C-alpha cells in the first residue's frame, strides 16, 4: 500500500538491503559496495568503513556484468 507521505514527498529509503559487494573473478580494486531500497528499488553507495549510505548510483552509468 502506498503511503500518502511517500506519494507527496517521495521515498525516504528507510528499508534497505544489507550491504552488497559484487565479487569478480579477478581482484578489482574499484568494486563498489552498495545497498538497495526495498521500497523503490534505487541503489546507493555504501561506505563499509564508516557504515553510512551515500549518494544514489545511476543504473545507466554502471557497465553490464560480464562473465
mmCIF file of the N, C-alpha and C atoms, coordinates in Angstrom:
data_MODEL
# 
_entry.id   MODEL 
# 
loop_
_atom_site.group_PDB 
_atom_site.id 
_atom_site.type_symbol 
_atom_site.label_atom_id 
_atom_site.label_alt_id 
_atom_site.label_comp_id 
_atom_site.label_asym_id 
_atom_site.label_entity_id 
_atom_site.label_seq_id 
_atom_site.pdbx_PDB_ins_code 
_atom_site.Cartn_x 
_atom_site.Cartn_y 
_atom_site.Cartn_z 
_atom_site.occupancy 
_atom_site.B_iso_or_equiv 
_atom_site.pdbx_formal_charge 
_atom_site.auth_seq_id 
_atom_site.auth_comp_id 
_atom_site.auth_asym_id 
_atom_site.auth_atom_id 
_atom_site.pdbx_PDB_model_num 
ATOM 1   N N  . UNK A 1 1  ? 0.840  -1.175  0.000   1.00 0.00 ? 1  UNK A N  1 
ATOM 2   C CA . UNK A 1 1  ? 0.000  0.000   0.000   1.00 0.00 ? 1  UNK A CA 1 
ATOM 3   C C  . UNK A 1 1  ? 0.887  1.241   0.000   1.00 0.00 ? 1  UNK A C  1 
ATOM 4   N N  . UNK A 1 2  ? 0.580  2.180   -0.826  1.00 0.00 ? 2  UNK A N  1 
ATOM 5   C CA . UNK A 1 2  ? 1.376  3.402   -0.933  1.00 0.00 ? 2  UNK A CA 1 
ATOM 6   C C  . UNK A 1 2  ? 0.986  4.360   0.184   1.00 0.00 ? 2  UNK A C  1 
ATOM 7   N N  . UNK A 1 3  ? 1.995  4.835   0.881   1.00 0.00 ? 3  UNK A N  1 
ATOM 8   C CA . UNK A 1 3  ? 1.794  5.790   1.950   1.00 0.00 ? 3  UNK A CA 1 
ATOM 9   C C  . UNK A 1 3  ? 1.584  7.179   1.335   1.00 0.00 ? 3  UNK A C  1 
ATOM 10  N N  . UNK A 1 4  ? 0.667  7.970   1.876   1.00 0.00 ? 4  UNK A N  1 
ATOM 11  C CA . UNK A 1 4  ? 0.370  9.300   1.351   1.00 0.00 ? 4  UNK A CA 1 
ATOM 12  C C  . UNK A 1 4  ? 1.602  10.197  1.446   1.00 0.00 ? 4  UNK A C  1 
ATOM 13  N N  . UNK A 1 5  ? 2.371  10.082  2.514   1.00 0.00 ? 5  UNK A N  1 
ATOM 14  C CA . UNK A 1 5  ? 3.573  10.895  2.677   1.00 0.00 ? 5  UNK A CA 1 
ATOM 15  C C  . UNK A 1 5  ? 4.588  10.548  1.591   1.00 0.00 ? 5  UNK A C  1 
ATOM 16  N N  . UNK A 1 6  ? 4.769  9.248   1.301   1.00 0.00 ? 6  UNK A N  1 
ATOM 17  C CA . UNK A 1 6  ? 5.678  8.825   0.238   1.00 0.00 ? 6  UNK A CA 1 
ATOM 18  C C  . UNK A 1 6  ? 5.200  9.328   -1.118  1.00 0.00 ? 6  UNK A C  1 
ATOM 19  N N  . UNK A 1 7  ? 3.912  9.345   -1.313  1.00 0.00 ? 7  UNK A N  1 
ATOM 20  C CA . UNK A 1 7  ? 3.347  9.817   -2.569  1.00 0.00 ? 7  UNK A CA 1 
ATOM 21  C C  . UNK A 1 7  ? 3.629  11.300  -2.775  1.00 0.00 ? 7  UNK A C  1 
ATOM 22  N N  . UNK A 1 8  ? 3.528  12.083  -1.708  1.00 0.00 ? 8  UNK A N  1 
ATOM 23  C CA . UNK A 1 8  ? 3.751  13.520  -1.808  1.00 0.00 ? 8  UNK A CA 1 
ATOM 24  C C  . UNK A 1 8  ? 5.226  13.902  -1.822  1.00 0.00 ? 8  UNK A C  1 
ATOM 25  N N  . UNK A 1 9  ? 6.042  13.258  -0.990  1.00 0.00 ? 9  UNK A N  1 
ATOM 26  C CA . UNK A 1 9  ? 7.432  13.677  -0.815  1.00 0.00 ? 9  UNK A CA 1 
ATOM 27  C C  . UNK A 1 9  ? 8.453  12.708  -1.390  1.00 0.00 ? 9  UNK A C  1 
ATOM 28  N N  . UNK A 1 10 ? 8.050  11.558  -1.862  1.00 0.00 ? 10 UNK A N  1 
ATOM 29  C CA . UNK A 1 10 ? 8.978  10.565  -2.398  1.00 0.00 ? 10 UNK A CA 1 
ATOM 30  C C  . UNK A 1 10 ? 9.411  9.580   -1.331  1.00 0.00 ? 10 UNK A C  1 
ATOM 31  N N  . UNK A 1 11 ? 10.162 8.599   -1.746  1.00 0.00 ? 11 UNK A N  1 
ATOM 32  C CA . UNK A 1 11 ? 10.613 7.534   -0.847  1.00 0.00 ? 11 UNK A CA 1 
ATOM 33  C C  . UNK A 1 11 ? 11.709 8.055   0.086   1.00 0.00 ? 11 UNK A C  1 
ATOM 34  N N  . UNK A 1 12 ? 11.674 7.654   1.348   1.00 0.00 ? 12 UNK A N  1 
ATOM 35  C CA . UNK A 1 12 ? 12.696 8.079   2.314   1.00 0.00 ? 12 UNK A CA 1 
ATOM 36  C C  . UNK A 1 12 ? 13.803 7.045   2.454   1.00 0.00 ? 12 UNK A C  1 
ATOM 37  N N  . UNK A 1 13 ? 13.691 5.931   1.747   1.00 0.00 ? 13 UNK A N  1 
ATOM 38  C CA . UNK A 1 13 ? 14.712 4.883   1.698   1.00 0.00 ? 13 UNK A CA 1 
ATOM 39  C C  . UNK A 1 13 ? 15.078 4.366   3.087   1.00 0.00 ? 13 UNK A C  1 
ATOM 40  N N  . UNK A 1 14 ? 14.081 4.062   3.880   1.00 0.00 ? 14 UNK A N  1 
ATOM 41  C CA . UNK A 1 14 ? 14.318 3.553   5.236   1.00 0.00 ? 14 UNK A CA 1 
ATOM 42  C C  . UNK A 1 14 ? 14.526 2.035   5.260   1.00 0.00 ? 14 UNK A C  1 
ATOM 43  N N  . UNK A 1 15 ? 13.990 1.327   4.280   1.00 0.00 ? 15 UNK A N  1 
ATOM 44  C CA . UNK A 1 15 ? 14.108 -0.131  4.228   1.00 0.00 ? 15 UNK A CA 1 
ATOM 45  C C  . UNK A 1 15 ? 15.101 -0.505  3.132   1.00 0.00 ? 15 UNK A C  1 
ATOM 46  N N  . UNK A 1 16 ? 16.330 -0.796  3.529   1.00 0.00 ? 16 UNK A N  1 
ATOM 47  C CA . UNK A 1 16 ? 17.366 -1.128  2.553   1.00 0.00 ? 16 UNK A CA 1 
ATOM 48  C C  . UNK A 1 16 ? 17.921 -2.527  2.815   1.00 0.00 ? 16 UNK A C  1 
ATOM 49  N N  . UNK A 1 17 ? 18.557 -3.081  1.789   1.00 0.00 ? 17 UNK A N  1 
ATOM 50  C CA . UNK A 1 17 ? 19.183 -4.391  1.914   1.00 0.00 ? 17 UNK A CA 1 
ATOM 51  C C  . UNK A 1 17 ? 20.450 -4.287  2.755   1.00 0.00 ? 17 UNK A C  1 
ATOM 52  N N  . UNK A 1 18 ? 21.010 -5.425  3.058   1.00 0.00 ? 18 UNK A N  1 
ATOM 53  C CA . UNK A 1 18 ? 22.331 -5.435  3.666   1.00 0.00 ? 18 UNK A CA 1 
ATOM 54  C C  . UNK A 1 18 ? 23.321 -4.955  2.616   1.00 0.00 ? 18 UNK A C  1 
ATOM 55  N N  . UNK A 1 19 ? 24.488 -4.474  3.025   1.00 0.00 ? 19 UNK A N  1 
ATOM 56  C CA . UNK A 1 19 ? 25.488 -4.043  2.036   1.00 0.00 ? 19 UNK A CA 1 
ATOM 57  C C  . UNK A 1 19 ? 25.887 -5.193  1.109   1.00 0.00 ? 19 UNK A C  1 
ATOM 58  N N  . UNK A 1 20 ? 25.991 -4.880  -0.176  1.00 0.00 ? 20 UNK A N  1 
ATOM 59  C CA . UNK A 1 20 ? 26.309 -5.865  -1.205  1.00 0.00 ? 20 UNK A CA 1 
ATOM 60  C C  . UNK A 1 20 ? 27.590 -5.426  -1.910  1.00 0.00 ? 20 UNK A C  1 
ATOM 61  N N  . UNK A 1 21 ? 28.549 -6.342  -2.045  1.00 0.00 ? 21 UNK A N  1 
ATOM 62  C CA . UNK A 1 21 ? 29.756 -6.108  -2.828  1.00 0.00 ? 21 UNK A CA 1 
ATOM 63  C C  . UNK A 1 21 ? 29.872 -7.243  -3.826  1.00 0.00 ? 21 UNK A C  1 
ATOM 64  N N  . UNK A 1 22 ? 29.853 -6.904  -5.106  1.00 0.00 ? 22 UNK A N  1 
ATOM 65  C CA . UNK A 1 22 ? 29.974 -7.929  -6.133  1.00 0.00 ? 22 UNK A CA 1 
ATOM 66  C C  . UNK A 1 22 ? 31.414 -8.415  -6.189  1.00 0.00 ? 22 UNK A C  1 
ATOM 67  N N  . UNK A 1 23 ? 31.593 -9.711  -6.298  1.00 0.00 ? 23 UNK A N  1 
ATOM 68  C CA . UNK A 1 23 ? 32.922 -10.300 -6.345  1.00 0.00 ? 23 UNK A CA 1 
ATOM 69  C C  . UNK A 1 23 ? 33.221 -10.694 -7.784  1.00 0.00 ? 23 UNK A C  1 
ATOM 70  N N  . UNK A 1 24 ? 34.320 -10.181 -8.303  1.00 0.00 ? 24 UNK A N  1 
ATOM 71  C CA . UNK A 1 24 ? 34.746 -10.509 -9.664  1.00 0.00 ? 24 UNK A CA 1 
ATOM 72  C C  . UNK A 1 24 ? 35.758 -11.647 -9.612  1.00 0.00 ? 24 UNK A C  1 
ATOM 73  N N  . UNK A 1 25 ? 35.972 -12.282 -10.747 1.00 0.00 ? 25 UNK A N  1 
ATOM 74  C CA . UNK A 1 25 ? 36.950 -13.362 -10.795 1.00 0.00 ? 25 UNK A CA 1 
ATOM 75  C C  . UNK A 1 25 ? 38.361 -12.839 -10.566 1.00 0.00 ? 25 UNK A C  1 
ATOM 76  N N  . UNK A 1 26 ? 38.643 -11.655 -11.044 1.00 0.00 ? 26 UNK A N  1 
ATOM 77  C CA . UNK A 1 26 ? 39.943 -11.029 -10.830 1.00 0.00 ? 26 UNK A CA 1 
ATOM 78  C C  . UNK A 1 26 ? 39.814 -10.003 -9.711  1.00 0.00 ? 26 UNK A C  1 
ATOM 79  N N  . UNK A 1 27 ? 40.913 -9.752  -9.048  1.00 0.00 ? 27 UNK A N  1 
ATOM 80  C CA . UNK A 1 27 ? 40.899 -8.733  -7.990  1.00 0.00 ? 27 UNK A CA 1 
ATOM 81  C C  . UNK A 1 27 ? 40.631 -7.373  -8.624  1.00 0.00 ? 27 UNK A C  1 
ATOM 82  N N  . UNK A 1 28 ? 39.571 -6.723  -8.201  1.00 0.00 ? 28 UNK A N  1 
ATOM 83  C CA . UNK A 1 28 ? 39.200 -5.423  -8.749  1.00 0.00 ? 28 UNK A CA 1 
ATOM 84  C C  . UNK A 1 28 ? 39.190 -4.400  -7.631  1.00 0.00 ? 28 UNK A C  1 
ATOM 85  N N  . UNK A 1 29 ? 40.178 -3.511  -7.591  1.00 0.00 ? 29 UNK A N  1 
ATOM 86  C CA . UNK A 1 29 ? 40.216 -2.515  -6.506  1.00 0.00 ? 29 UNK A CA 1 
ATOM 87  C C  . UNK A 1 29 ? 39.095 -1.481  -6.598  1.00 0.00 ? 29 UNK A C  1 
ATOM 88  N N  . UNK A 1 30 ? 38.407 -1.395  -7.751  1.00 0.00 ? 30 UNK A N  1 
ATOM 89  C CA . UNK A 1 30 ? 37.364 -0.388  -7.943  1.00 0.00 ? 30 UNK A CA 1 
ATOM 90  C C  . UNK A 1 30 ? 35.963 -0.919  -7.675  1.00 0.00 ? 30 UNK A C  1 
ATOM 91  N N  . UNK A 1 31 ? 35.838 -2.135  -7.174  1.00 0.00 ? 31 UNK A N  1 
ATOM 92  C CA . UNK A 1 31 ? 34.492 -2.661  -6.940  1.00 0.00 ? 31 UNK A CA 1 
ATOM 93  C C  . UNK A 1 31 ? 33.816 -1.862  -5.827  1.00 0.00 ? 31 UNK A C  1 
ATOM 94  N N  . UNK A 1 32 ? 32.529 -1.703  -5.979  1.00 0.00 ? 32 UNK A N  1 
ATOM 95  C CA . UNK A 1 32 ? 31.775 -0.870  -5.045  1.00 0.00 ? 32 UNK A CA 1 
ATOM 96  C C  . UNK A 1 32 ? 30.880 -1.713  -4.154  1.00 0.00 ? 32 UNK A C  1 
ATOM 97  N N  . UNK A 1 33 ? 30.653 -1.196  -2.971  1.00 0.00 ? 33 UNK A N  1 
ATOM 98  C CA . UNK A 1 33 ? 29.667 -1.763  -2.066  1.00 0.00 ? 33 UNK A CA 1 
ATOM 99  C C  . UNK A 1 33 ? 28.442 -0.859  -2.146  1.00 0.00 ? 33 UNK A C  1 
ATOM 100 N N  . UNK A 1 34 ? 27.258 -1.463  -2.204  1.00 0.00 ? 34 UNK A N  1 
ATOM 101 C CA . UNK A 1 34 ? 26.045 -0.673  -2.314  1.00 0.00 ? 34 UNK A CA 1 
ATOM 102 C C  . UNK A 1 34 ? 24.920 -1.313  -1.521  1.00 0.00 ? 34 UNK A C  1 
ATOM 103 N N  . UNK A 1 35 ? 23.851 -0.548  -1.314  1.00 0.00 ? 35 UNK A N  1 
ATOM 104 C CA . UNK A 1 35 ? 22.612 -1.047  -0.733  1.00 0.00 ? 35 UNK A CA 1 
ATOM 105 C C  . UNK A 1 35 ? 21.487 -0.676  -1.698  1.00 0.00 ? 35 UNK A C  1 
ATOM 106 N N  . UNK A 1 36 ? 20.379 -1.407  -1.625  1.00 0.00 ? 36 UNK A N  1 
ATOM 107 C CA . UNK A 1 36 ? 19.226 -1.125  -2.474  1.00 0.00 ? 36 UNK A CA 1 
ATOM 108 C C  . UNK A 1 36 ? 18.009 -0.884  -1.588  1.00 0.00 ? 36 UNK A C  1 
ATOM 109 N N  . UNK A 1 37 ? 17.220 0.108   -1.959  1.00 0.00 ? 37 UNK A N  1 
ATOM 110 C CA . UNK A 1 37 ? 15.989 0.407   -1.231  1.00 0.00 ? 37 UNK A CA 1 
ATOM 111 C C  . UNK A 1 37 ? 14.955 -0.658  -1.578  1.00 0.00 ? 37 UNK A C  1 
ATOM 112 N N  . UNK A 1 38 ? 14.365 -1.269  -0.577  1.00 0.00 ? 38 UNK A N  1 
ATOM 113 C CA . UNK A 1 38 ? 13.365 -2.320  -0.799  1.00 0.00 ? 38 UNK A CA 1 
ATOM 114 C C  . UNK A 1 38 ? 12.007 -1.749  -1.195  1.00 0.00 ? 38 UNK A C  1 
ATOM 115 N N  . UNK A 1 39 ? 11.802 -0.455  -0.990  1.00 0.00 ? 39 UNK A N  1 
ATOM 116 C CA . UNK A 1 39 ? 10.523 0.158   -1.338  1.00 0.00 ? 39 UNK A CA 1 
ATOM 117 C C  . UNK A 1 39 ? 10.492 0.653   -2.783  1.00 0.00 ? 39 UNK A C  1 
ATOM 118 N N  . UNK A 1 40 ? 11.584 1.296   -3.242  1.00 0.00 ? 40 UNK A N  1 
ATOM 119 C CA . UNK A 1 40 ? 11.566 1.883   -4.582  1.00 0.00 ? 40 UNK A CA 1 
ATOM 120 C C  . UNK A 1 40 ? 12.577 1.262   -5.535  1.00 0.00 ? 40 UNK A C  1 
ATOM 121 N N  . UNK A 1 41 ? 13.548 0.481   -5.025  1.00 0.00 ? 41 UNK A N  1 
ATOM 122 C CA . UNK A 1 41 ? 14.500 -0.208  -5.879  1.00 0.00 ? 41 UNK A CA 1 
ATOM 123 C C  . UNK A 1 41 ? 15.742 0.574   -6.253  1.00 0.00 ? 41 UNK A C  1 
ATOM 124 N N  . UNK A 1 42 ? 15.906 1.788   -5.764  1.00 0.00 ? 42 UNK A N  1 
ATOM 125 C CA . UNK A 1 42 ? 17.092 2.580   -6.100  1.00 0.00 ? 42 UNK A CA 1 
ATOM 126 C C  . UNK A 1 42 ? 18.316 2.046   -5.358  1.00 0.00 ? 42 UNK A C  1 
ATOM 127 N N  . UNK A 1 43 ? 19.488 2.197   -5.987  1.00 0.00 ? 43 UNK A N  1 
ATOM 128 C CA . UNK A 1 43 ? 20.750 1.739   -5.399  1.00 0.00 ? 43 UNK A CA 1 
ATOM 129 C C  . UNK A 1 43 ? 21.546 2.926   -4.892  1.00 0.00 ? 43 UNK A C  1 
ATOM 130 N N  . UNK A 1 44 ? 22.222 2.728   -3.745  1.00 0.00 ? 44 UNK A N  1 
ATOM 131 C CA . UNK A 1 44 ? 23.016 3.789   -3.126  1.00 0.00 ? 44 UNK A CA 1 
ATOM 132 C C  . UNK A 1 44 ? 24.384 3.246   -2.741  1.00 0.00 ? 44 UNK A C  1 
ATOM 133 N N  . UNK A 1 45 ? 25.421 4.087   -2.900  1.00 0.00 ? 45 UNK A N  1 
ATOM 134 C CA . UNK A 1 45 ? 26.763 3.704   -2.474  1.00 0.00 ? 45 UNK A CA 1 
ATOM 135 C C  . UNK A 1 45 ? 26.742 3.477   -0.966  1.00 0.00 ? 45 UNK A C  1 
ATOM 136 N N  . UNK A 1 46 ? 27.612 2.578   -0.503  1.00 0.00 ? 46 UNK A N  1 
ATOM 137 C CA . UNK A 1 46 ? 27.694 2.290   0.926   1.00 0.00 ? 46 UNK A CA 1 
ATOM 138 C C  . UNK A 1 46 ? 29.159 2.321   1.330   1.00 0.00 ? 46 UNK A C  1 
ATOM 139 N N  . UNK A 1 47 ? 29.464 3.038   2.397   1.00 0.00 ? 47 UNK A N  1 
ATOM 140 C CA . UNK A 1 47 ? 30.822 3.130   2.923   1.00 0.00 ? 47 UNK A CA 1 
ATOM 141 C C  . UNK A 1 47 ? 30.946 2.137   4.073   1.00 0.00 ? 47 UNK A C  1 
ATOM 142 N N  . UNK A 1 48 ? 31.622 0.985   3.841   1.00 0.00 ? 48 UNK A N  1 
ATOM 143 C CA . UNK A 1 48 ? 31.706 -0.027  4.899   1.00 0.00 ? 48 UNK A CA 1 
ATOM 144 C C  . UNK A 1 48 ? 32.594 0.385   6.075   1.00 0.00 ? 48 UNK A C  1 
ATOM 145 N N  . UNK A 1 49 ? 33.514 1.316   5.858   1.00 0.00 ? 49 UNK A N  1 
ATOM 146 C CA . UNK A 1 49 ? 34.389 1.770   6.943   1.00 0.00 ? 49 UNK A CA 1 
ATOM 147 C C  . UNK A 1 49 ? 33.591 2.602   7.943   1.00 0.00 ? 49 UNK A C  1 
ATOM 148 N N  . UNK A 1 50 ? 32.819 3.565   7.435   1.00 0.00 ? 50 UNK A N  1 
ATOM 149 C CA . UNK A 1 50 ? 32.020 4.443   8.305   1.00 0.00 ? 50 UNK A CA 1 
ATOM 150 C C  . UNK A 1 50 ? 30.590 3.950   8.484   1.00 0.00 ? 50 UNK A C  1 
ATOM 151 N N  . UNK A 1 51 ? 30.229 2.860   7.773   1.00 0.00 ? 51 UNK A N  1 
ATOM 152 C CA . UNK A 1 51 ? 28.887 2.276   7.829   1.00 0.00 ? 51 UNK A CA 1 
ATOM 153 C C  . UNK A 1 51 ? 27.797 3.311   7.565   1.00 0.00 ? 51 UNK A C  1 
ATOM 154 N N  . UNK A 1 52 ? 27.929 3.996   6.412   1.00 0.00 ? 52 UNK A N  1 
ATOM 155 C CA . UNK A 1 52 ? 26.961 5.030   6.035   1.00 0.00 ? 52 UNK A CA 1 
ATOM 156 C C  . UNK A 1 52 ? 26.526 4.850   4.584   1.00 0.00 ? 52 UNK A C  1 
ATOM 157 N N  . UNK A 1 53 ? 25.270 5.171   4.335   1.00 0.00 ? 53 UNK A N  1 
ATOM 158 C CA . UNK A 1 53 ? 24.727 5.154   2.981   1.00 0.00 ? 53 UNK A CA 1 
ATOM 159 C C  . UNK A 1 53 ? 25.100 6.472   2.323   1.00 0.00 ? 53 UNK A C  1 
ATOM 160 N N  . UNK A 1 54 ? 25.541 6.387   1.055   1.00 0.00 ? 54 UNK A N  1 
ATOM 161 C CA . UNK A 1 54 ? 25.984 7.578   0.329   1.00 0.00 ? 54 UNK A CA 1 
ATOM 162 C C  . UNK A 1 54 ? 25.022 7.981   -0.767  1.00 0.00 ? 54 UNK A C  1 
ATOM 163 N N  . UNK A 1 55 ? 25.599 8.532   -1.824  1.00 0.00 ? 55 UNK A N  1 
ATOM 164 C CA . UNK A 1 55 ? 24.811 9.055   -2.941  1.00 0.00 ? 55 UNK A CA 1 
ATOM 165 C C  . UNK A 1 55 ? 24.212 7.930   -3.779  1.00 0.00 ? 55 UNK A C  1 
ATOM 166 N N  . UNK A 1 56 ? 23.184 8.288   -4.511  1.00 0.00 ? 56 UNK A N  1 
ATOM 167 C CA . UNK A 1 56 ? 22.478 7.339   -5.388  1.00 0.00 ? 56 UNK A CA 1 
ATOM 168 C C  . UNK A 1 56 ? 23.388 6.923   -6.540  1.00 0.00 ? 56 UNK A C  1 
ATOM 169 N N  . UNK A 1 57 ? 23.293 5.664   -6.928  1.00 0.00 ? 57 UNK A N  1 
ATOM 170 C CA . UNK A 1 57 ? 24.028 5.146   -8.072  1.00 0.00 ? 57 UNK A CA 1 
ATOM 171 C C  . UNK A 1 57 ? 23.075 5.115   -9.250  1.00 0.00 ? 57 UNK A C  1 
ATOM 172 N N  . UNK A 1 58 ? 23.455 5.780   -10.331 1.00 0.00 ? 58 UNK A N  1 
ATOM 173 C CA . UNK A 1 58 ? 22.650 5.777   -11.541 1.00 0.00 ? 58 UNK A CA 1 
ATOM 174 C C  . UNK A 1 58 ? 22.854 4.447   -12.248 1.00 0.00 ? 58 UNK A C  1 
ATOM 175 N N  . UNK A 1 59 ? 21.817 3.661   -12.410 1.00 0.00 ? 59 UNK A N  1 
ATOM 176 C CA . UNK A 1 59 ? 21.941 2.325   -13.010 1.00 0.00 ? 59 UNK A CA 1 
ATOM 177 C C  . UNK A 1 59 ? 22.417 2.380   -14.459 1.00 0.00 ? 59 UNK A C  1 
ATOM 178 N N  . UNK A 1 60 ? 22.104 3.457   -15.186 1.00 0.00 ? 60 UNK A N  1 
ATOM 179 C CA . UNK A 1 60 ? 22.531 3.567   -16.579 1.00 0.00 ? 60 UNK A CA 1 
ATOM 180 C C  . UNK A 1 60 ? 24.041 3.781   -16.685 1.00 0.00 ? 60 UNK A C  1 
ATOM 181 N N  . UNK A 1 61 ? 24.678 4.302   -15.639 1.00 0.00 ? 61 UNK A N  1 
ATOM 182 C CA . UNK A 1 61 ? 26.103 4.597   -15.674 1.00 0.00 ? 61 UNK A CA 1 
ATOM 183 C C  . UNK A 1 61 ? 26.945 3.375   -15.363 1.00 0.00 ? 61 UNK A C  1 
ATOM 184 N N  . UNK A 1 62 ? 26.364 2.344   -14.746 1.00 0.00 ? 62 UNK A N  1 
ATOM 185 C CA . UNK A 1 62 ? 27.146 1.167   -14.391 1.00 0.00 ? 62 UNK A CA 1 
ATOM 186 C C  . UNK A 1 62 ? 27.241 0.229   -15.590 1.00 0.00 ? 62 UNK A C  1 
ATOM 187 N N  . UNK A 1 63 ? 28.446 -0.277  -15.872 1.00 0.00 ? 63 UNK A N  1 
ATOM 188 C CA . UNK A 1 63 ? 28.601 -1.172  -17.020 1.00 0.00 ? 63 UNK A CA 1 
ATOM 189 C C  . UNK A 1 63 ? 27.940 -2.519  -16.746 1.00 0.00 ? 63 UNK A C  1 
ATOM 190 N N  . UNK A 1 64 ? 27.476 -3.211  -17.786 1.00 0.00 ? 64 UNK A N  1 
ATOM 191 C CA . UNK A 1 64 ? 26.855 -4.524  -17.591 1.00 0.00 ? 64 UNK A CA 1 
ATOM 192 C C  . UNK A 1 64 ? 27.889 -5.528  -17.125 1.00 0.00 ? 64 UNK A C  1 
ATOM 193 N N  . UNK A 1 65 ? 27.452 -6.499  -16.335 1.00 0.00 ? 65 UNK A N  1 
ATOM 194 C CA . UNK A 1 65 ? 28.361 -7.531  -15.837 1.00 0.00 ? 65 UNK A CA 1 
ATOM 195 C C  . UNK A 1 65 ? 28.711 -8.492  -16.967 1.00 0.00 ? 65 UNK A C  1 
ATOM 196 N N  . UNK A 1 66 ? 29.963 -8.896  -17.003 1.00 0.00 ? 66 UNK A N  1 
ATOM 197 C CA . UNK A 1 66 ? 30.396 -9.876  -17.993 1.00 0.00 ? 66 UNK A CA 1 
ATOM 198 C C  . UNK A 1 66 ? 30.903 -11.108 -17.289 1.00 0.00 ? 66 UNK A C  1 
ATOM 199 N N  . UNK A 1 67 ? 30.906 -12.212 -17.981 1.00 0.00 ? 67 UNK A N  1 
ATOM 200 C CA . UNK A 1 67 ? 31.377 -13.470 -17.380 1.00 0.00 ? 67 UNK A CA 1 
ATOM 201 C C  . UNK A 1 67 ? 32.798 -13.710 -17.677 1.00 0.00 ? 67 UNK A C  1 
# 
